[in-house]
Amino acid sequence: MKQILWFRRDLRVEDSALLENAKGEVLPIFIFDEEILKSLPADDKRVTFIYQSVIDLKLKLLKMNLDLAIFYGKPKEIFSKLKKFGFDEVLCSVDFDSYAKKRDDEIDKIIPLKRFIDSFILDPSKHLKNDGTPYKVFTPFYKSLNLLTQSNHIEQRAISDNILLYPFAYIEVPTLESMGFKTATLPEILTKGVKKVLEEIPKKLSNYKEDRDFFYKDATSNLSVFLRFGIISPIMVFNYVRNMKDSEFFIRELFWREFYNYILFHFPNSEFDNFSGIDINWNENEDDFIRWCEGNTGVPIIDAAMRHLNETGFMHNRLRMIVASFLTKNLFIDWKKGEKYFALKLLDYEASSNIGSWQWGASTGADAAPYFRVFNPYTQSKKFDEKGIFIKSVIKELKDLDSRLFHIENGVHSDLFLSYPKAMVDISLSRKRAIEKFKEARNETL
Ligand SMILES: Cc1cc2nc3c(=O)[nH]c(=O)nc-3n(C[C@H](O)[C@H](O)[C@H](O)COP(=O)(O)OP(=O)(O)OC[C@H]3O[C@@H](n4cnc5c(N)ncnc54)[C@H](O)[C@@H]3O)c2cc1C
């Protein structure tokens, strides 16, 4: 047996489906996919992070008397070349977004592909309601997994002892520069590494449920990027926190990730269409969209969140909900545009979670927010950043203002000399307009 172990979004050696199922002669590989990379800017932080993680994986594999061949190119062409070496099969972890599915189906025709659920806990194909249809609502979905979520431990995958490294030119490693990228400065969360991030979790858990929405605090786990690239597996995270005090609510959040992956698997069209099937006449004004992207809406909390995202690649969950509501309800712009923008910017960009959450925010999704639930950004900033700590840390021109002004529509303009835009929409009017339009759209489909 000769296998290719194709590492992609599972850059680890622990709890690895690839290493568990490997047998015979193996060629572990990673491909920097030209098709994906060509749309990214030269200083994309994710590419630097993946590059460092791939080198780290190579070193870990070397310690196990294995290695990692690293390619840059089009997967189809690379596998066509590898086929000549007589490999029997390719092992990899499965991805359910449309690009990945199409790519994998093409590779499967070159060398048979064995796909494993390696980035999620649950196999979505194996979990259905009693009537044989998939769950669409989170709470019953989560309750139905009671046995799993309440268990003390989920078995992790062991490493096969029946493997031998296939001789290959492992020494040739493309540099970031040769692929058209430069080394970006990474945020501290990523440079400190997953071990340190994990160490901080126990002290966060006791207040997680209460503090997780206060975006000026560092109260959440910061694990999403590590989960996204498989530096750690969700099973490892589950096992790590399971027997800690106050872990229940955190585990529930981990299963939102599972839920959105489950929804994308069962409803692949939700990547492109409103899950609810309603037809909406969105606002197509490009200038409105650009003002949102750049953080120039004149609403302090929205602008701080967007500018912070543009600068760092991070956005707190509560802020993601607020800016998504503002874009899709107050500006009435299609969630797909917001989803694409997040895909470009978020370090933890995960197709399933991003699509599911955007559809949730736009009230078009599975188990979505009701269409009449429109976040008032001013109420939200008052509730979760009363002293304006986060807003002031991002919008320097507002740093000397009384924070109470941030929570009143156009409040900051009581300072006449301020160079900051006026609010681009009236919150109450735009809310009413969105609700009317949703009502119209829902009637159209009745
Ligand atoms: C509009 C929008 C877009 C989003 N896009 C993404 C995305 O592209 N990638 C992504 O990983 N998350 C996404 N999320 C979910 C959530 O915002 C992030 O997972 C979370 O902010 C990451 O921070 P953390 O690791 O500190 O989370 P914690 O609060 O510590 O949660 C632990 C883990 O649980 C999972 N999780 C928590 N909340 C959610 C949620 N609501 N949905 C799905 N998984 C969740 C994540 O894997 C997270 O790392 C999105 C949410 C919204 C509202």
The ligand as an SDF file (V2000), in Angstrom:
LIG
                    3D

 53 58  0  0  0  0  0  0  0  0999 V2000
  -21.4520   37.3660   11.2940 C   0  0  0  0  0  0  0  0  0  0  0  0
  -20.5860   36.3210   11.9850 C   0  0  0  0  0  0  0  0  0  0  0  0
  -19.5650   35.6810   11.2830 C   0  0  0  0  0  0  0  0  0  0  0  0
  -18.7900   34.7050   11.9050 C   0  0  0  0  0  0  0  0  0  0  0  0
  -17.7730   34.0990   11.1840 N   0  0  0  0  0  0  0  0  0  0  0  0
  -17.0100   33.1510   11.7680 C   0  0  0  0  0  0  0  0  0  0  0  0
  -15.9420   32.5370   11.0520 C   0  0  0  0  0  0  0  0  0  0  0  0
  -15.7020   32.8070    9.8750 O   0  0  0  0  0  0  0  0  0  0  0  0
  -15.1830   31.6130   11.7040 N   0  0  0  0  0  0  0  0  0  0  0  0
  -15.4260   31.2690   13.0150 C   0  0  0  0  0  0  0  0  0  0  0  0
  -14.7000   30.4270   13.5560 O   0  0  0  0  0  0  0  0  0  0  0  0
  -16.4380   31.8160   13.7030 N   0  0  0  0  0  0  0  0  0  0  0  0
  -17.2300   32.7460   13.1310 C   0  0  0  0  0  0  0  0  0  0  0  0
  -18.2250   33.3430   13.8580 N   0  0  0  0  0  0  0  0  0  0  0  0
  -18.5190   32.8480   15.2310 C   0  0  0  0  0  0  0  0  0  0  0  0
  -17.7870   33.5440   16.3880 C   0  0  0  0  0  0  0  0  0  0  0  0
  -17.8720   34.9380   16.2350 O   0  0  0  0  0  0  0  0  0  0  0  0
  -16.3040   33.1600   16.4980 C   0  0  0  0  0  0  0  0  0  0  0  0
  -16.1800   31.7650   16.4610 O   0  0  0  0  0  0  0  0  0  0  0  0
  -15.7170   33.6520   17.8330 C   0  0  0  0  0  0  0  0  0  0  0  0
  -15.8310   35.0590   17.8980 O   0  0  0  0  0  0  0  0  0  0  0  0
  -14.2640   33.2450   17.9390 C   0  0  0  0  0  0  0  0  0  0  0  0
  -13.6960   33.7150   19.1380 O   0  0  0  0  0  0  0  0  0  0  0  0
  -13.2650   32.7090   20.2960 P   0  0  0  0  0  0  0  0  0  0  0  0
  -12.4770   31.5920   19.7270 O   0  0  0  0  0  0  0  0  0  0  0  0
  -12.6500   33.5120   21.3650 O   0  0  0  0  0  0  0  0  0  0  0  0
  -14.7060   32.1690   20.7140 O   0  0  0  0  0  0  0  0  0  0  0  0
  -15.2080   31.4750   22.0720 P   0  0  0  0  0  0  0  0  0  0  0  0
  -16.3450   32.2990   22.5700 O   0  0  0  0  0  0  0  0  0  0  0  0
  -14.1110   31.2080   23.0060 O   0  0  0  0  0  0  0  0  0  0  0  0
  -15.8490   30.0980   21.5610 O   0  0  0  0  0  0  0  0  0  0  0  0
  -15.0810   28.9050   21.4610 C   0  0  0  0  0  0  0  0  0  0  0  0
  -15.2100   28.3360   20.0660 C   0  0  0  0  0  0  0  0  0  0  0  0
  -16.5720   27.9870   19.8070 O   0  0  0  0  0  0  0  0  0  0  0  0
  -16.8890   28.2590   18.4410 C   0  0  0  0  0  0  0  0  0  0  0  0
  -17.9450   29.2790   18.4000 N   0  0  0  0  0  0  0  0  0  0  0  0
  -18.2520   30.1760   19.3420 C   0  0  0  0  0  0  0  0  0  0  0  0
  -19.3210   30.9080   18.9710 N   0  0  0  0  0  0  0  0  0  0  0  0
  -19.6710   30.4720   17.7570 C   0  0  0  0  0  0  0  0  0  0  0  0
  -20.7050   30.8190   16.8480 C   0  0  0  0  0  0  0  0  0  0  0  0
  -21.6130   31.7550   17.1260 N   0  0  0  0  0  0  0  0  0  0  0  0
  -20.7730   30.1510   15.6740 N   0  0  0  0  0  0  0  0  0  0  0  0
  -19.9000   29.1700   15.3780 C   0  0  0  0  0  0  0  0  0  0  0  0
  -18.9060   28.7970   16.2050 N   0  0  0  0  0  0  0  0  0  0  0  0
  -18.8010   29.4430   17.3780 C   0  0  0  0  0  0  0  0  0  0  0  0
  -15.6200   28.7760   17.7900 C   0  0  0  0  0  0  0  0  0  0  0  0
  -14.9590   27.6930   17.1720 O   0  0  0  0  0  0  0  0  0  0  0  0
  -14.8350   29.3160   18.9750 C   0  0  0  0  0  0  0  0  0  0  0  0
  -13.4430   29.3100   18.7550 O   0  0  0  0  0  0  0  0  0  0  0  0
  -19.0460   34.3370   13.2510 C   0  0  0  0  0  0  0  0  0  0  0  0
  -20.0770   34.9860   13.9570 C   0  0  0  0  0  0  0  0  0  0  0  0
  -20.8310   35.9600   13.3310 C   0  0  0  0  0  0  0  0  0  0  0  0
  -21.9350   36.6320   14.1150 C   0  0  0  0  0  0  0  0  0  0  0  0
  1  2  1  0
  2  3  1  0
  2 52  2  0
  3  4  2  0
  4  5  1  0
  4 50  1  0
  5  6  2  0
  6  7  1  0
  6 13  1  0
  7  8  2  0
  7  9  1  0
  9 10  1  0
 10 11  2  0
 10 12  1  0
 12 13  2  0
 13 14  1  0
 14 15  1  0
 14 50  1  0
 15 16  1  0
 16 17  1  0
 16 18  1  0
 18 19  1  0
 18 20  1  0
 20 21  1  0
 20 22  1  0
 22 23  1  0
 23 24  1  0
 24 25  2  0
 24 26  1  0
 24 27  1  0
 27 28  1  0
 28 29  2  0
 28 30  1  0
 28 31  1  0
 31 32  1  0
 32 33  1  0
 33 34  1  0
 33 48  1  0
 34 35  1  0
 35 36  1  0
 35 46  1  0
 36 37  1  0
 36 45  1  0
 37 38  2  0
 38 39  1  0
 39 40  1  0
 39 45  2  0
 40 41  1  0
 40 42  2  0
 42 43  1  0
 43 44  2  0
 44 45  1  0
 46 47  1  0
 46 48  1  0
 48 49  1  0
 50 51  2  0
 51 52  1  0
 52 53  1  0
M  END
$$$$
